[in-house]
Amino acid sequence: MRCLKSVLAATAVICCYLTGPVGISLAEDSSTKASVETIRVWDQGKHQAFTDLVFYKGKWLLTFREGAGHVSGDGGLRILSSSNGQDWTPAAFVQMADFDLRDPHFCVTPEGKLMLYGVAAIHKPRTPEHMTYAWFSDDGINWSEPHPIGEKDYWMWRIEWHNGTAYGVAYRCNTKIPAEQILRLYKSVDGTHFEVVVDNMGMTSYPNESAILFDKDGTAHVVLRRDGMTGADGQLGTAKPPYTEWKWESLDVRIGGPQALELPDGRIVVASRKYGKTSTTNLFWLDLKSHSLTEFAELPSGGDTSYPGLVFRDGTLWVSYYASHEGKTNIYLSRVKLPQQK
């Protein structure tokens, strides 16, 4: 891919559009259900979607793609900031000329820098191509120039740091040949130079979006979406160091835009799109032994939805996501009081 120029524009707007709670679900039995309070955070763009969330240096940061449509050549990465999770203001808008920036995610490096990464896509009339890029910041407002990471047309989804090393699962895009629709595992010690750990992780039927997390003993788990003709069920992948041999089990449910988070008590939350007559964004418990998902909450959502960010802080699960149940895609934030562990 040719050299790209980065345009980083921190908006001068200091006011924030915010409505009150758009959906509140209070559980009657705290031992089995979750209570959810949700606000609509942002709706000022023509199309806003694909979120992530982080608590960094005493403030909340929420990122998402904003553009003219679900797929459009003008996509940029909007970043909002909040001191309390309720009142939000624009902090930055990251763009690359002539490219559609998509699916932003956050992580924090071992050195304490905030890392933002997403894919730069070229659409028609040129031949489509994709490259993952990363930006770095100390405050969430001022961002570095973009660093290409991984390989062209391997879409690196979520990156997780473990013992000083960043690991990311990427899927092959821009091919309709089933044998070429593969997953690759990458690693990096600095967040800018990634090398291949596994050329092919052994999953078929168009594997794509994923979340990765690590046990205390270093075992890696990947929650995976796939959409192929021969299988569209979510998958759970497991591997021990050095992560070169993967075992896959079906989750027996279709998922979309998944994110996973281990809580301090050892339970694992998965947030994902739930498919049905109308899609919704839902929360599940992941059981690693039975490789199963058990739903425990449905967030106010519908239609085009999901792609959540997860943060657990001060006993509360915070979930960012987007949905179109109010007429167009908007950005939402839920605060979830989790049911007690049995």
N, C-alpha and C positions, 0 to 999 in steps of 0.2 A: 504494500500500500504506500502511496506517495506521502511525502512529508506533509503534515497538517499544521495549520496555524490555530492556536487556541485563543478564543475570545472570552474573557472572564469579566462579567459585568455585575457588580454588586449594586442592587437597585437602591435608589435614593428614597423610595417610598418607606415611610416609617409607620404608617397605619396598617392595621390588619383587619381583614374581613373575617368575622367570626360570629357564628350563631350559637344559641344555647343548645342544650342536649337535643339531638334529633331522635334518639331512641334510648330508653332506659328499661332494663329488664332486671327486676329485683327478685332474687331467689327466695322461695318460701322455706327451703331446707338447705342451709349452708353446707351440710355434709355431703350433698349430692349434686348441687347446682352451683352455678357461678352467677354473681350479680354483675351487670354490665352497664356502664354509663358511657355514652358516645356523643361526641361533638363533631360537627362539620367544620373542618379547619380551613379549607381553601376551595374556591370554585371560580376564581377570576379568569382562568384560562379557557380557551375553547375546548381543550381536552387535557385532563390531568390524570395521571395514573402511575402505577408501578412504584411503590413506596419503600422506604426503609427509615429506621428510627435509631437514634443513639443518644445516650446521656454522656456529655463530654465536657469536662472542666466546669462542672456546676450548672450546665444548661442543656436543654433539650434541643436537638437538631433533627429535622424531618426533611427528607429529600424525596423527590418524585420527578417524573418526566412531564414536561409541559409542551404542547404543540398544537397545531391546527387540527390534528386528527389522531386516531389510534396509530396509524402509520403515515408520517408526513416528513418532508425533508427539513423541517424547521425545529425538530425536537431538541430541547435543552433541558438541563438538570436544575430544577428549582430547589433551593434550600431555605427552609424557614427556621427561625430560632424562637425559643421560649424559655423564660426563667421558671415558669410554674406549670407548664404543660397545658395551660388553658388559654393564654393570650399569646398569639403568634405574630411575628413580623418577618418580612423577607430579609434574608441575610446575603444571598448570592444567587446568581444565575449563570451557570457554566454552559458555554456553547462552543462549537467548532464549526467554522464556516463551511457550508455545503454538505454538512453531515447531520444525520438524525441520531442524537444521543438518546440511549434507551436503557431502561432497567437499572437505575443507580442503586448502589449498595454502599454501606459504611462498614469499616472495621478500624480498630485502633492498633497501631504497630507496637512492638515491644518497647520502642523508644518514646512512645506516648504521642506520636503524630496521628492525626485523623486521616484516614485513607478513604477516598471516594473513588469508586470504579464503576464503569458501565461500558456499553458497546457503542461504537460509532458505526453507523450503517449508511451505505450508499444504496439508494433505491433507483428505480427506473428514471430516465431512459438508459442510464449506464448499467453495466452488468452489476448486479447486487454483490456486495461484499461486506464483511464485518470484521472489526478489530476491537478487542477490549483495551480500554485505556484506564489509567489510574492518575489521580491528582492527590496532592498532599497539602495539609493545612495545620496550623497551630491554633486556629480560632474558629474555623467553620465559615469565615467570611472571605479571607484572602487565600487563594488557591494557587498551587504551582502550575507550571506548564504540564501538558498531558504526557504521560509515559506509556507507550504501547507495551502491553504485557501478553504473554502467551503467543499464539500463532493466528495468522489470518484465517478467518472463517471457522475458528473454534471459539465459541461463545462461552467465556468463563462466567459462571453464574455467581455463586457465593464463595467468599474466601474466609477461611477460619485460621487463626494463628494458634499453633500448638507447640509448646516448648521452643519458642523462638523461631519457628518456621511457619510460613504461610502456605496453606494447602487450598487448592481450588479445583473443582470439577468443571470441565468444559465439554460442550457438545458440538458436534460437527453440524454446521448449517450450510445452506446453499447447495444441497445435493438431494436428489430424489432417489438415489440408488440405495436400497436398504442396507447393503453390505458396508456402505460408507457412513451410515448414520451411527456413529459410535461416541463413546465417552472417553475423555482423556483426563488423567490426574496430573496436576502440575504442583510444583513447590518452589518457594523462594525464601531467601533469608533477609532480603531487603525490601520486598514488595514491588520491585521494579524489574528484576531479572528472574524470570520463571523458567524452569526446566521441566521436561516431561519425566514423571515418575512411572506412569503406566501408559503405554501407547493406546491400548484398548482395554477398558475395564470389563468387557465381557457382557454387555447388555445390548439387547436388540429391540426392534420395534419402535424406532424413533425415540430414544431416550433424550431428554432435554433438561428442563429446569430442575434444580436440586438444592438441598440444604445439607451441610456437612457439620458433624459435631464429633467430639472425642470423649471417650471414657477417661476416668482417672488413671486406668492402666495403659492408656494410649490407644485402645481400640477405636477405630474410626467407623462411623455410621453415616450413611448417605440416604436421605429420603428423596426419592426421584419420581418425577413425572415422566410418563411416556404416552405417545399418541399414535402408535403404528396400527396398521391394519391387522396385525397378528396379535396385538395386545395393547390395551389402553389402561391397564391397571397400574396404580402406584407401586413402587418397588422400594424395598429396604436392602441396602447393600452394607456389608460388614467386612472389615479387613483389619488384621493386626499389623504392627510395624514389620517391615518397611512399606506396607500398603501396596504390595504388588500382586496379591492374590485376593480376589473379591468373591464373596458368596452373596447371591441375590435371592430374596424371598418376596412373594407377592403380598401386598397390603390389602388385596381384595376390594379395593375401592379406587375410583379414579380421582386424581388430585390435580391441582393447578397452582403454580406459583408458590410452592411450599416454603415455609420457614420453620425451623426447629430450634428449641431452646431447652436446656436442662436447668431445672430449678434447684435451689440449694438443698431441698429435701430429696433430690434424686429423681423426681418425676420429670418426664419429658413432654413438653407441649409442642404440638404441631399446629400451625395455622395454615389454612389452605382453602382454595375454592372447593365447594361441594357442588357437584353436578346434579341437576334434576330438571324439572319443568322450567324452573328459573334458578340460575346459579346463585349461590350465596357464599359469604366468607364465614368459615366455621373454625372452631377450636376443638382439638382432639388430644387425648392422651395417647402416647405411643408406648406400646409394650414391646420391648426388644425381644423378650423370650418367645412370645406368641406371634411376633411380627404382625401386630394388629393395631388399628386405630379405633378409639372409642370417642365418639363425639360428646362434648359436654357444654358447648355454647354455640349459638348462632348469633352473629353480629348483625346489626341493622344493615342490610345490603340486598343486592339483587342485580340481575342482568350481567353486564360486564363488570367483574369485581375480582378481588383477591389481591395477590402480590403484597403480603403484609411484612411489616417489620415488628420485631418482638424485643422488649426490654422488661426485665423484672427488677423492680426497685422499691424498697421500703414496703415489702409485702404485697405489692400490687403488680399485676401484669399489664403492661402498656402495649397496645396493638395499633399500629398505623396500617391503613389499607385504603383502597379506592372502591367505589361502587357507583352504579348508574340508576339506582332505584328511585332517585328524585328527579329524573328527567335527563341528566347528562352525568358524565363521570365527574365525581367530586372526591376530595381527599378527606378522610375521616380518622378520628383517633378515639379508641375505646380504652377505658380504664376498667380492668376486670378484677374483681375480688374472687379468688379461686376457691373452690370447694375444699374442705378439709381432707387431708390424706387419711384413707381408711386404714 
